[in-house]
Amino acid sequence: MKKLTVILSAFLMIMLLAACGSEAGKEEKANGSATDSEGGDKKSIRVVTDAAYAPFEYLEGDKIVGFDVNFLNAVAKEAGYEVKLEHVGWDPLFVELKSKRADAGISAITIDEDRKQTYDFSSPYFLSINKILVPEGSDIKTAEDLKGKVVAVQSGTTGQAAVEKLLGKNNKNIKKFENNNLAIMELISKGADAVVADNAVVEEYAKNNPQQKLKVVDDPDTFDAEFYGIMFPKGSELKADFDKAIETILDNGTYAKIYKERFGTDPDIEKLKQAK
């Protein structure tokens, strides 16, 4: 009887520990931390995006595709993680990361000093600059020509910040939209004279929609070069793993292959490395 009691006690202790472990695992997932995927060595992480920003991330049916997606998959594979990518929208993306409900965010997010106060960033993975999208025949030739014009931007982006710096923060001629698709639609419907957004976005749209008769205006003297990074909650342990993986795919040719397949040109690898 005594022996049976000992065995029974041990059994109950094992079950209690198992239950505690299960609850801890649930809590860990709820907090957005990386967890081991079932039946494998790789850890699964939740990554959030705004899939309305072609060519970086956009929806084909219910599937998220684009340059950022291909890049993220390559980096995560190199770092030993499995990615669960979820479209949440631009503003919710920041909320999800700040509250640590997500492990990382990717959405052509420019690394800047203000954001670095609240979030951590990976090493830079993309060099960008804001450009101006206008109808063919427009008299807008430089950023200075935007003065007195109606300009559409995506709210909360560096495109908005660049236009506000030029025209004034509360200028009534700055129209802010939830995403660049809506900003471009405003231009096409003649509700705006121009759109200011990242170069790849406006260039891709003008190229893929020749019937709209739009052109891209470049003004590097006014708009500063920017770098995109993967964004993490402050203090994330994932940053070191992803930085190492980014360095590897920059060196082994994987990044250049992904970049050229999407944009048709070779990336400036050295500028990305120098921007670390």
C-alpha positions in Angstrom: 0.0 0.0 0.0 2.8 2.4 0.9 4.6 1.5 -2.4 1.4 2.1 -4.3 0.9 5.5 -2.6 4.5 6.5 -3.6 3.8 5.5 -7.2 0.5 7.3 -7.3 2.1 10.4 -5.8 4.8 10.4 -8.4 2.2 9.9 -11.2 0.2 12.9 -9.9 3.3 15.0 -9.7 4.2 14.2 -13.3 0.7 15.1 -14.4 0.8 18.4 -12.5 4.1 19.4 -14.0 2.8 18.5 -17.5 -0.2 20.7 -17.0 1.9 23.6 -15.7 4.2 23.2 -18.8 1.2 23.2 -21.1 -0.2 26.4 -19.5 3.2 28.1 -19.6 3.5 27.2 -23.3 0.0 28.7 -23.9 1.0 31.9 -22.1 4.3 32.1 -24.0 2.5 31.9 -27.3 -0.1 34.5 -26.2 2.7 36.9 -25.4 4.1 36.6 -29.0 7.4 34.9 -28.1 9.0 32.4 -30.4 8.1 28.8 -29.7 9.2 25.5 -30.9 7.1 24.2 -33.8 5.5 20.9 -33.3 7.6 17.9 -34.5 10.6 20.0 -35.5 13.7 21.9 -34.3 12.7 25.2 -35.8 10.9 27.9 -33.8 7.7 29.4 -35.1 7.4 33.2 -34.9 4.4 35.5 -35.7 5.3 38.3 -38.1 2.8 41.1 -39.0 2.6 43.2 -42.1 0.5 45.6 -44.1 -0.1 43.7 -47.3 -1.2 46.7 -49.4 2.3 47.9 -50.4 3.3 46.4 -53.7 5.9 45.4 -54.7 7.0 44.7 -51.1 3.9 43.0 -49.7 0.5 42.6 -51.3 -2.3 40.1 -51.6 -2.8 37.6 -54.4 -6.1 36.1 -53.4 -5.6 35.3 -49.8 -1.8 34.8 -50.1 0.7 37.5 -49.1 3.4 37.9 -51.7 6.2 40.4 -52.6 9.8 41.2 -52.2 9.6 41.5 -48.4 8.0 38.1 -48.2 10.7 36.4 -50.3 13.4 38.2 -48.2 11.8 37.3 -44.9 11.4 33.6 -45.8 15.1 33.4 -46.9 16.3 35.2 -43.7 14.1 33.1 -41.4 15.3 29.9 -43.0 18.9 30.9 -42.5 18.2 31.9 -38.9 16.3 28.6 -38.2 12.8 30.0 -37.8 9.4 29.2 -39.3 7.3 32.3 -40.1 3.6 32.8 -39.7 3.0 36.0 -41.7 -0.2 37.9 -41.0 -1.8 40.9 -42.7 -3.0 43.3 -39.9 -2.6 46.8 -41.5 -0.1 49.6 -41.1 -1.1 51.2 -37.8 -2.1 47.9 -36.1 1.4 46.5 -37.0 3.0 48.9 -34.6 0.5 48.2 -31.9 1.0 44.5 -32.2 4.8 44.8 -31.8 4.6 47.4 -29.0 2.3 45.1 -27.0 4.5 42.1 -27.9 1.6 40.2 -29.4 3.8 39.7 -32.5 7.5 38.7 -32.7 8.4 40.9 -35.7 7.0 43.2 -38.4 8.0 43.7 -42.0 6.4 46.2 -44.3 9.0 48.3 -46.0 9.5 50.0 -42.6 12.0 52.8 -42.6 14.6 52.7 -39.8 14.5 56.1 -38.1 15.5 57.6 -34.8 11.9 58.1 -33.5 10.9 54.5 -34.1 14.1 53.2 -32.6 13.0 54.7 -29.3 10.2 52.2 -29.1 11.3 49.3 -31.3 14.4 47.4 -32.3 15.4 47.0 -35.9 17.4 44.4 -37.8 20.4 45.4 -40.0 19.2 47.3 -43.1 18.0 45.1 -45.9 16.7 47.7 -48.5 17.9 51.1 -49.7 15.0 53.4 -50.6 14.2 57.1 -51.4 10.9 58.9 -51.7 9.8 59.9 -55.2 6.9 61.8 -56.8 4.2 60.2 -58.9 2.4 62.6 -61.3 0.4 62.5 -64.5 2.3 62.8 -67.8 2.4 66.4 -68.8 2.5 67.6 -65.2 4.4 70.8 -64.5 5.8 69.2 -61.3 9.6 68.7 -62.0 11.0 68.9 -58.5 9.8 68.7 -54.9 9.7 72.5 -54.8 7.0 72.4 -57.4 4.7 70.6 -54.9 4.2 73.9 -53.1 0.7 75.0 -53.8 -0.3 71.6 -55.1 -2.5 68.9 -53.5 -0.3 65.9 -52.5 -1.6 62.5 -51.5 0.5 60.3 -49.1 0.1 57.2 -46.9 -0.5 58.2 -43.3 2.3 57.5 -40.9 5.0 57.0 -43.5 8.2 58.9 -44.2 6.5 60.1 -47.4 4.1 62.0 -45.2 6.9 63.3 -43.1 8.9 64.5 -46.2 5.9 66.3 -47.6 5.0 67.9 -44.2 8.6 69.1 -44.0 8.3 70.7 -47.4 4.7 72.1 -47.1 4.1 72.4 -43.4 2.7 69.9 -41.0 -0.9 71.2 -41.0 -1.1 72.1 -44.7 -4.6 71.5 -45.9 -3.2 70.4 -49.3 -1.7 67.2 -47.8 -4.2 64.4 -48.2 -3.5 61.4 -46.0 -4.7 57.9 -46.8 -4.6 54.5 -45.1 -2.4 53.0 -47.9 -0.6 54.1 -51.0 -3.2 52.3 -53.3 -5.8 54.8 -52.0 -3.4 57.7 -52.4 -2.7 56.7 -56.0 -6.5 56.3 -56.7 -6.9 59.9 -55.5 -4.3 61.0 -58.0 -5.9 59.1 -60.9 -9.4 60.6 -60.0 -7.8 64.1 -60.1 -8.3 64.6 -56.4 -4.6 65.2 -56.0 -1.8 66.6 -58.2 0.9 64.2 -57.0 1.7 61.2 -54.7 4.9 61.0 -52.7 6.0 57.5 -51.7 8.9 55.1 -51.8 10.6 54.8 -55.1 9.9 51.1 -55.7 6.2 51.6 -55.0 5.6 54.5 -57.5 8.0 53.1 -60.1 6.3 49.7 -60.0 2.9 51.3 -60.3 3.8 53.5 -63.3 5.5 50.6 -65.0 2.6 48.1 -64.5 -0.2 50.6 -65.3 0.9 52.3 -68.5 -2.8 53.1 -69.4 -2.9 55.6 -66.5 -0.2 57.7 -68.2 1.8 58.4 -65.0 5.5 59.3 -64.6 7.9 59.4 -61.7 9.8 62.5 -60.6 13.1 62.0 -58.8 14.6 64.7 -56.5 17.5 63.3 -54.5 18.5 66.8 -53.4 15.3 67.1 -51.4 14.5 63.5 -50.3 17.0 61.6 -48.2 18.0 58.0 -48.8 16.3 55.6 -46.3 16.9 52.0 -45.2 14.2 49.4 -44.4 14.6 46.9 -41.5 12.7 44.1 -39.9 11.1 45.6 -36.7 11.0 43.8 -33.4 9.6 44.6 -29.9 12.2 46.5 -27.8 14.7 44.1 -26.3 13.8 41.2 -28.6 16.3 38.3 -28.6 15.5 37.6 -32.3 17.4 40.6 -33.5 20.8 39.0 -33.1 19.8 35.8 -35.0 18.2 37.8 -37.8 21.2 40.2 -38.1 23.5 37.3 -38.5 21.2 35.7 -41.1 20.9 38.9 -43.1 24.7 39.2 -43.2 24.9 35.6 -44.5 22.4 36.1 -47.3 24.1 39.4 -48.3 27.4 37.6 -48.6 26.3 34.3 -50.2 24.3 35.8 -53.1 20.8 34.8 -51.9 19.8 38.4 -51.3 21.0 39.6 -54.8 19.1 36.8 -56.4 15.8 37.7 -54.7 16.3 41.4 -55.4 17.1 40.9 -59.1 14.1 38.6 -59.6 11.8 41.3 -58.3 13.4 44.5 -59.6 15.5 43.4 -62.5 18.6 45.1 -61.3 21.5 44.3 -58.9 21.3 45.7 -55.4 24.0 47.9 -53.8 25.2 45.4 -51.2 28.0 47.6 -50.0 25.7 50.5 -49.1 23.5 48.1 -47.1 26.5 46.8 -45.2 27.9 50.3 -44.6 24.5 51.4 -43.1 24.6 48.8 -40.3 
